[in-house]
């Protein structure tokens, strides 16, 4: 009885400690939310950006007018396609029903605006984006905590909310302001699906993948990455290498992946009814873009491999792959080592090679030969990688950069670290997102 009382007392104290900790986390999360909104709200109506006028005066009103008039073909407002921008920013139409009348005079050389209306129009269409982004942080916190724990989720949200780049993009009417939100949610929901093996997480991954593609077609890169994550999670997290365990895992993963593809397509069609009129729009938004054809080839090839190995070979190949990488685990360290080496070269180059012409090139200009021809400088493959990494290293706050370096170095030095799957996944994801450079080598 005495020992039973001691155990109950200890458990009671632990529960109380966890409750207090949870309350503290929620309070900090709420403060972070209001800080995010206050920074975003500070000069929400006091700046102008490129291309926003297309969304305010043309694309957003066009989408909702097309819905109202049942002119479904007109719901395709852009090739990006930016539908989620219209969904969120379109709330502004309740307050500024005719934004195009902001332009009071148009001639060949000059467009004049009613400047007295400018603050109201910018606020009406930008504030919904900012507010949606702020509330979406709570969802991202929840799904990250499902993958890791509440403290890691909290710090992740703090760094996101206080990131100058993410805060800035959340203030403007642009597909990228929606893309980063839905992409993060989609990836973490898929990771929880891998961890919990419950299909309803795949269902939400499907919805957010579809919304990410409706923001910008480049979100198609998520599909082959999902298959890669499935294999990577099996190699890193599973200790049992029996065929029964592998078979059960990959069968539900194949089903989950197909559900994500089907659910994403359904989401795209639902919010972009122009596809009902011209189904070719769905093709153009996914497989049809030249930059995404190779991605869908990877999806098909990887999926066929998983199906053949799981249902025909009973996971013989995947088990052997796991054995190989378990024995030669250094292969999983290579992407992290490569990123660390590139960051080191970048920092040294920035500080000690001030005449290096590379840093006069804008990353976007890599694809634009006419722009770099003016500089008479053509970066090689390694320099292009450095230029891509440059935007990451020098756009994040120093604390985020140093913490990232610390985690990556720890991952390289130690044989195994906590949450290693996510650390390695990020390293692979970064290199994968820059894989378009590889096509320029061959």
N, C-alpha and C positions, 0 to 999 in steps of 0.2 A: 504493500500500500504506500509505504514511504517513497520507494523508488518510482512508483507510478505517479505520485504527486509531483516529484521532481521533473519527470519527463513531460508531464502536462504543462508545468510552469515554464519549462524551456520552450516548448512548442508555442505556447501562448505569447511569450516574449518575441519569438521569431515572427509570428504573424503580425504582432503590433508594429515591429520594426519595418516589416515589408509594407504595411499599410501606410505608415508615416513616410517611407521612402517614395511610395507611389504618389502620395499627395504632393510631396515636394516636386517630383518630376512633372506632374500635371500643372502645378503653379508656374514652374519655369517655362513649360511649353506654352502656356497661355500668355505669359509675358513676352515670349519670343514672337508669338502671333501678333500682338499689338505693336511691338517694335517694328516688325516687318511692314505692317500697315502704315504706321506713322512715317517711316522712312519713304515708303512708296507714295504716300499721300502728300508728302512735303511740297513737291513741285509738279504734281501730276498734270497740271494744265499750263505749265510755263515753258514748254519746249515743243519742238516740231521735229519729226523724224521722216526719213525717206520712205516712200511707198505707203505710209499710213493713210494718205488721202484717198488712195484707191479703195481701201477697205471701208473707210467712213462714208465716202460719197457714192461708191458704186457697188462693191461686192457684198457687203453686209446687208444693205437694203434690198439688193437684188435677190438674195437667198430667201429672205422672209416674204418678199413680194411674190416670188415664184411659188412658195408654199401656200400663201393666201389665195392666189389665183389658180392653183392647181396646174401651173405651168412647170411640170417636173423637170423638163430639160434645162431650164434656167437655174436649177439648184447647183449646177456645176459652175462655180463662180471663179475658179482659178485652177491651173494645172497642179498646184501644190498638194491638195486642193484648198486647204484653209477653211474647211467647213466648220471645224470646232471654234474658229475665231468668230464666225457668224453666229454660232449657237450661243456663245458667251457674251460677246460684245454686242450682239443684237438686242440685248436688254435695253441698251441706250435708245432704241427706237421708241420706247414708251415715253421718253422724255424729250427727244429730238426727232420727231417723226419725219422731217424732211431735211436731212443734213446737207443735201445738195444745194439748197437755197443759201447756204453759207457763202457760196460763190455768187457775188452780186454782179460781176462783169468779167467777161472773158474775151480776149482778143488774141491776135497772133503773137504778141510779145509779152503779155502780162495778164495775170489773173488776179482780180481784186476780191477781197473777202470782207465780210461784215465782222470786223475785229471785236465788236462788242459781244458777239455770240461765240467767239472762239473758246473762251474758258468753259462755257456750258456744254459745248459740243465735245470737246476733249474729255471733260469729266464724265459725261454721259456714256461714252464708248470705252474709255480706259478704265474707269473705276470697277466695272463688272469683272474685267480681266484681273485686276489687282486683288479684288475681294475673293474671287474664285481661287486664285493662286494661294492666298492666305489660308482659306479653309481647307484646301487640298493638302496642305502641309500636315494636317491632323491625320488624314488617311495615310499619307506616306509614313508618318511616325508609327501608326498602328501596324502597318505591314512590315516595316523594318524591324519592329520589336518582335514580330512573329518569327523573323529569320534569326535575330540575334538576341538582344535583350533591351529593356526600356532605356537604360543609360546610353547605350550606343545609338539607339534610335533618337534620343533627345539631342545628343551632340550632333548627329547627322542633320537634324532639322535646324539646329542653331547655326551650323555652318552654311546650310542652304539659304536660310532666311537672311543671313547677314552677308551673303556673297554679293559683291557689287554687280557682277554680271547677271546673276539670276534675278536679283532685285530689279535691275534695270530692264531686263527683258519682260518682267512681269508688269511693267508700266505702259507697254506699247501694244498696239493692235497689230499683231504679227503671228504667223503660224508657229514660229519658234517659241513664243510665249506659252503655247499649249503643248508643244511637242515634248519639252523636257519633263513636264508634269506626268503626262500619260505614259511616256516611255519608262520612267522610273517606276511607276505603279505597275506597269505590265511586267517588267523584269522581276521585281520583288514578289509579285503574286505568283509568277511561274516558279521562282525559287522555293516559295512556301509549298507549292504543289509538289515539287520534288521531295521536299522534306517530310510533308504530312501524307503524301500520296492520296489526297482527297480531291476529287474532280471539281468540286465547286470552286476551289482556288484557280483551277485552270479556266473555269467559266469566267471569272473576273479578269484573269490575264487576257482572255480572248476579247472582252469588251474594251479594255484599255489599249490593247494592241490595235484594235480597229479604230479607236479614237485617235491613237498616235498617227496612224496612216492617214486618217481624215484631216489631221493637222498638216502633215508633210509626208510625201510618198517615201522619203528616205527611211522611214520607220520600217520598211520592208527588211532592213538588215536584222531585225529581231528574230525572224523565223529560223534561219540557219543557226543563229546564236542559241536559240532554245534547245535545239538538238545537241549542240556542243555542250551546253550546260547539263543536259541529261547524262551524257557519257562522263563528263568531268565529275559530277556529283557521285556517280557510281564508283569511279576510280578512287576518289579521295575519301569519301565518307563510309563506304561499305567495308566491313571487315570480313564478312562471310562471303566466300567466293564460290559457293555451291550453285549449281545450275538452277535449282528450285528458287533460290532467293533472286538470282539474276533474272530468271524468266518472269517471275511475278512483278519485279520492279519495271522491267522494260515493256511488258505487256500493257501495264497501266500508263506508262509514259508515252507509248505510241498512241494509245487511245486519247490521252490528255493532249498531246500535240495536235492530233487531228481535230479535236474539239476546239483547240485554240484557233486553228486555221479556219474552221467552219464558222466559229463564233465571230471571229474578226471580220470575215466576209459578210456575214449577216449584219453586223454593226455598221459596216461601210454602206451596204445597200440601204439599210433603214434610214440613215441620216443623209444619204445622197441618192434620193429617189430618181435622179436623172438616169441612173443605171437601168431603171425599169424601161425607160424610153429607148436608150441606146446601151445595151449590155457591154459594148466595146469599151465604154468608160471604165468598167471594172478591170478589164485587161490592161488598159493604159495606166491605170493607177497602181497596178501591182507588177505583173510580169512584163507588161508592155514597155516600161521605161528601159532604155538601153543600159542604165547603170544598175538595174535590178535583175536583169536576165541571168547574169552569172550567179546571183544570190539564190534565185529559184532553182537553178540547176543544182546548186549545192544542197538545197532543201530536198529535192527529189532523190538525188544520189544518196544522201545520208539516210533518208527515210527508207529507201529500198534496202540499204545495208542493214539497218536496224530490224526491219521486217524479216528479211532473209535469215539473218543470224538468230533472231529470237524464235521464229516459228519453224524454220527448217533445220538449222544447226544447233538449236537449243542453247544459244549464247556461247558456243564454243570459242568464237573469235573474240568476243568482248571480254570473256574471262581471261583469255591469253593476253589481250591488250592490258587488262588490269594487272596481271602478274608482271608483265614487262615494265610498266610504269611504276609499279610498287618497288621493283628491284632497282630500276634506274630513275629514281624520283627527281634527279637533277634536271630532267627535261622540263618538269613543271616549274623549275626555278628560272629557266632561261628567259622567259618573257619579262619577269621582274628584274633580272640582272640587266637585260637589254635596256629597259626603261631607265634604271638607275644610272647606267653608263651614259646614256644619251642626255639625261638631266645634268650629269657632272660635266660633260663636254659643253653643254649649252651654257651653264653658269660660268665656266672658265672662259668660253668664247665671248660672252657678254661683257665680262669684266676685264679681260686681258688682251683681247683682239678687237679693239674698238673700230678698226678699219675694215673689219670683215663685212663685205658688201651684202652678205646674206640677209642681214637684219634690215636692209632697206627694201626687201621684197615683202609684199603683203601676201599672206598665205593663199588668199583667194586668187592671186595672180599666177599661181602655179599652173592653173588651167588656161590662163590667158597669155599666150605667147607674145602678143603685141605689147602687153604691159611690161613684161620682163625684157623684151628686146630693147625698150627705151633705156633700160639700165645697162644694157650690153653685158648682162650677167645671167648665166644659166645654171641654176643649182643642180648638183648631182643628186643621186638617190638618197645618200646619207644626209645631205644638207636639207633636202625636202622633208625628211623625217624630223630633223631638228627644228625646221620651221613650223611644222605641224605641232610639235611638242612645245614650242615657244609660247603659243597662245594659251596652252594649259598652265605652264609653269608660272608665267608672269601675269596671269589673270586671276589667280586664287590668292587669298590672304596668306601671309607668311606662315601663320600657325597651321593652316591646313596643309601647306606644302611640306613643312617640317614634320608634321605628324604622319603624313603619307610616306615621306622618306624613311622615317623611323620604323613604320610598320613593314614597309617593303624590305628594308635592310634586315629586320628581325626575321622576316619570312625566308630570306636567303640564307642567313646564318644558321638558324635553328632547323632541325629536321622536321619538326611539326609545331605549328602555332595554332592558337585558338581562332576559329572562324577562317581557317586557311582557304577553304573553298571560295569564299567571297573575295579574299585578297587576290588569289590567283585568277579568279574570274574577271576581276577588274583589269588586271594586267593584259589578259588575253583580249578583253573587250576593247581596250584602248588600241592595241595593235590591229585588231580586226577592223575597227572603224577607220583606220588609216590604210587599210589594205588596198584601196584604190590606187595607191602609189605603186604597188607592185606591177600593175598593168603597164606602167610607164617604163619599166625596166626591160620588158621583153619586146 
